[in-house]
Amino acid sequence: MTKAVYFHEDARFRRIDSHGIITAIAGTGTSNEDSEDGTLAVNAGLHGSDAGTRLWVDVRMLPETVYFTESARGKVKKFVVGGPLTTVAGIGELRFNGDGIPAKTASLTYPMGIVGDGNGTLYIAEATCVRRIDANGTITTVAGPNVGWKKLGSLQLDPSGRLVVFDEGTNRVFRLRP
């Protein structure tokens, strides 16, 4: 496992390694383009941090795999550090188009939070619901939208494997069993 810190600033993802060295691992600093799959992550246009981009890093193998949301674009993408971008979910339309479908064909409504369980499952916080992408790439709704949430933000998994959901719209925290 790597001992590094990952963060997003100015339309770039950066890593601080265990020696304190800061390296840009993705992004050119411009956010006006939607980079296609296959674009090297370091050459990609990424949204700025004010656009709701969040990331989760799978550090089980090196080089690490970085998963991130592009809220305003309605997409979730990933890249292996040093490699190209790949779309995980979303077609760029900000609406709901169903469950039980391939995540790559799903529409996402302002995806914000993202976390993985380390076993191939990703959880995505959209505007007012939480969705799961299983290891086969199928997307389903885990919770919401009719539960009183206003604007979901970050997600985490607690030590018991339960999802912790932060609702930025109500300043409340919820715990779910996935």
C-alpha positions in Angstrom: 0.0 0.0 0.0 1.2 3.5 -0.8 1.6 6.2 1.8 0.5 9.2 -0.2 -2.0 12.0 -0.1 -4.1 12.7 -3.2 -5.9 16.0 -3.9 -7.6 18.1 -6.5 -6.8 21.7 -7.2 -7.0 24.0 -10.2 -8.3 21.3 -12.6 -5.4 19.0 -11.7 -5.0 15.9 -9.5 -1.8 15.8 -7.5 -0.1 13.3 -5.2 2.2 14.0 -2.3 4.4 11.0 -1.7 5.9 9.8 1.6 9.0 12.0 0.9 6.8 15.1 0.5 7.3 15.3 -3.2 4.2 16.8 -5.0 3.5 15.4 -8.5 0.7 16.2 -10.9 -0.8 12.9 -11.9 -3.7 14.2 -14.0 -5.0 17.4 -15.7 -3.6 20.3 -17.6 -5.0 23.0 -15.5 -7.8 23.8 -18.0 -11.4 22.7 -17.4 -13.2 23.7 -20.5 -12.9 20.4 -22.3 -14.3 16.9 -21.8 -11.3 14.6 -22.6 -12.1 11.5 -24.5 -11.4 8.0 -23.2 -7.8 7.0 -24.1 -6.4 10.5 -23.4 -3.5 10.3 -21.1 -4.6 11.5 -17.7 -1.8 14.1 -17.5 -3.0 15.6 -20.8 -6.7 15.7 -19.8 -9.0 18.6 -19.2 -10.5 18.3 -15.8 -13.1 20.4 -14.1 -11.9 22.8 -11.4 -12.5 22.0 -7.8 -15.5 24.3 -7.6 -17.3 22.0 -10.0 -18.0 19.2 -7.5 -15.1 16.9 -8.6 -14.3 14.3 -5.9 -11.9 11.4 -6.0 -11.3 8.0 -4.5 -8.0 6.2 -4.9 -7.7 2.4 -5.0 -4.2 1.8 -3.6 -4.3 -2.0 -3.5 -1.9 -2.2 -6.4 0.7 0.1 -7.8 0.4 2.2 -9.8 -2.7 3.4 -8.1 -6.1 3.7 -9.8 -7.8 7.0 -9.3 -11.6 7.2 -9.7 -13.3 10.7 -9.9 -16.6 12.4 -10.5 -17.2 15.2 -12.9 -20.4 16.5 -11.5 -21.3 19.1 -14.1 -20.6 16.6 -16.9 -22.6 13.8 -15.3 -19.7 11.3 -15.5 -17.4 9.1 -13.4 -14.0 8.3 -14.9 -10.8 6.5 -13.8 -7.2 6.2 -14.7 -4.2 4.2 -13.6 -1.5 6.7 -12.6 0.6 7.3 -15.7 -2.2 5.9 -18.0 -5.2 7.0 -20.0 -8.7 8.0 -18.9 -11.6 5.6 -19.1 -15.3 6.4 -18.5 -16.8 4.2 -15.7 -20.3 5.7 -15.7 -22.4 8.4 -17.3 -23.1 9.6 -20.8 -23.1 13.3 -20.0 -26.8 13.8 -19.6 -27.9 15.1 -16.1 -31.0 12.9 -15.6 -32.0 9.5 -14.3 -32.5 6.8 -17.0 -32.9 3.6 -15.0 -31.3 0.9 -12.8 -29.9 -2.5 -13.7 -28.2 -1.1 -16.8 -24.5 -0.9 -17.8 -23.0 2.1 -15.9 -21.4 3.3 -19.1 -24.9 3.8 -20.6 -26.4 5.5 -17.5 -27.3 9.1 -17.1 -26.1 10.6 -13.8 -27.6 13.5 -12.0 -24.7 15.6 -10.6 -22.5 12.8 -9.3 -20.5 14.1 -6.3 -19.2 11.7 -3.7 -17.4 8.5 -4.7 -15.9 5.6 -2.7 -15.0 2.0 -3.4 -15.0 -1.1 -1.2 -11.7 -2.4 -2.6 -13.5 -5.4 -4.1 -14.7 -3.9 -7.3 -17.8 -2.1 -6.1 -18.1 1.7 -6.4 -20.7 3.9 -4.7 -21.7 7.3 -6.2 -23.6 10.1 -4.4 -25.7 11.9 -6.9 -27.9 14.9 -6.2 -30.4 13.0 -3.9 -29.6 9.3 -4.2 -26.8 6.9 -3.8 -26.0 4.4 -6.6 -23.8 1.3 -6.7 -21.7 0.1 -9.6 -21.0 -3.6 -9.1 -17.8 -5.4 -10.3 -19.7 -6.3 -13.6 -20.4 -2.6 -14.3 -24.1 -2.6 -13.6 -25.5 0.4 -11.9 -28.4 0.4 -9.3 -29.9 2.8 -6.8 -29.0 1.9 -3.2 -31.0 4.7 -1.4 -33.0 7.7 -2.4 -34.3 9.8 -3.9 -37.3 10.2 -1.7 -35.7 10.2 1.7 -35.4 13.9 2.5 -31.9 14.5 1.2 -31.2 17.9 -0.5 -27.7 17.8 -1.9 -25.5 14.8 -1.3 -21.7 15.3 -1.2 -19.0 13.0 0.1 -19.2 9.3 0.8 -17.1 7.1 3.0 -17.2 3.5 4.2 -16.9 2.9 7.9 -14.9 0.0 9.3 -18.0 -2.2 9.3 -18.6 -1.6 5.6 -21.6 0.7 6.0 -21.9 3.8 3.8 -21.6 7.1 5.5 -23.4 9.8 3.4 -22.9 13.5 3.9 -25.9 15.7 2.9 -24.5 19.1 2.3 -28.0 20.5 1.8 -29.1 19.7 5.3 -25.7 19.5 7.1 -26.6 15.9 8.2 -24.7 12.6 8.1 -26.4 9.3 7.4 -25.2 5.7 7.7 -26.5 3.0 5.4 -25.9 -0.7 5.1 -25.0 -1.3 1.4 
